Amino acid sequence: MAHPISAFQAAYISIEVLIALVSVPGNILVIWAVKMNQALRDATFCFIVSLAVADVAVGALVIPLAIIINIGPQTEFYSCLMVACPVLILTESSILALLAIAVDRYLRVKIPVRYKSVVTPRRAAVAIACCWIVSLLVGLTPMFGWNNLSKMRRTQEPNASQEFIITCQFETVISMEYMVYFNFFVWVLPPLLLMLLIYLEVFNLIRKQLNKKVSSSSNDPQKYYGKELKIAKSLALVLFLFALSWLPLHVLNCITLFCPSCETPHILTYIAIFLTHGNSAMNPIVYAFRIKKFRTAFLQIWNQYFCCKTAKNATGSTTTAEPAN
């Protein structure tokens, strides 16, 4: 039987629900904007949609599961493991989507003439599918055996029942060796460092092109690279916020593994968790303030489906009421 929810847990649940209520509509709006706006149909925005899908799933799936884990229900080991794995899948999906975006921006400034023939919609779709397949394999690795079941069985009484019932907590079922050596050192840190190098090269290439003297024409390269610089800065900000949100939790995992005697304050763990979940709500805000195409699409959706619709309904109601006078 689960313990009664404490005041601290109630505060935790309230904050998580608030994050979900911002994250889900915001990222649905991103997907909606790409769907309805022809100007947002290139490969970069397809990868952004993949990232938004992962962020919607964080708000709609991971946060409710995190609340369940925080309450700590009594459940079978593999049931708890299934609750813990989605966050691993979606984190990896977000990282690979960010990597795909970085590679795409690099190709846009490295081979601008051949870009459209190299990065076709079909290839972009294949890349997105590969990202999700890899994410599933990485995130479900604990289900294939790299978990704490054998460690817990060694502490189980010999005459205990075959069904293994535990208090469901993330660190109870997920191995810290998996989280640090495999998840962080292989699938989080190297992609982040690679993306840092890619964006540095993107900015370097753009700077070189902008420093060139070009003749004024309708297809001015400076105009092209100036636009690329603005978008690259915005997407680099998305990457920076992702790293800022996720690295603290991974650092805490490293401390837990390499310094078992070290006591990590619970409040730090909760702040790190809030950062990781809150990151899913940040991207739509960045797009709205930094990328003009998204801002235009968001305003179009607002005017077409919400603002004007409400005004029309109000007008219609007034018109209907007039004959009664």
Steps between C-alpha positions, in 0.01 A plus 500: 500500500639842404578758771279812525624787281706748699484881459838487321371237256186708441720800412710280270189367324359854458821625334515194271136550395571868429798404279283247313225760445754732336697234312219307330302791344822687411650211309169407337497860376849446349381188314183682389705797373723277284197314364310811390787725386668412170805711594573258788516185287877459451715232667598710802139551602426129449770427759350770723164318474671177611642692799154647573340151490751384763421809711125439473561143620704634795204710610229246423679176600830548687376757752195289606730196530752708701220596739409132540865413573525786750201362691683165509228236447560133576535321167675215318861572395449501122180705529703767678773470235243563225394818683864617525611434139292755299702795631820329376349447153376858469823655630700313238248592230538869590881479490502329160245751363725784618797328335306463174408870515866595554617285205223647285604858580863410425406365157295812424803725542763256371328397175222758445477430125475120532311499832152430358625211289687347796244556779179375338169449689546123463847507654377725780218252575749209503727695737207569736396132493859394577514746792188347655616141443836572668318681784278197558802266511694725738203576724378141520844352576406463872205282392748268323690430823721796598305580818508444876300175508796266566636737766162506675458123475828452688347688794170308479425236763540142365141407593349817347226465239588480131314823420738788574304789651685827566437864585521654154780758483715591198834427670361174641458340156739695272869416537725801567771328293258507205406864565862622524717273283251425222234770501710804597855417383388345167161642400477843665843659548665412162199624292493824702873556443460415131215752469714764669773445240246503214348832610845655546580397142163631377564841658856498362378426144228767521748756634737431209220539246370822657852648492527445125433796274208416275331691222147616576240289327159347565668178613745669735700231685530731800122501534495117489777458757357777719174306519689177566690670783176604673349150476829334607517724808143408595560125457831523686302660785263200497807272529648713781173486698482122450857454633434739789183307590636145477865516609427569873302174534774302324763660727295390802487147355880504469533609864263219607707239309855618571445624855246268671573655839420852377161629612320690225232738639155393380417856404786498244363180346152652473637820343694289246182302418298822458767631262485188282121504478484879469727487196211352300307825558787733402533434127164645383584820690840519328341443158235767564749768602795411276373354171279732292340219295374334818383829649302571183348149500406522869326834444322358195370205705390735779318736265342225288392252766473686830488881494290559186287192562403635843427841348285340225306297758437815704388687186275212400338494843432877486349472151274219611385694804413819306165387345370431849524872585 
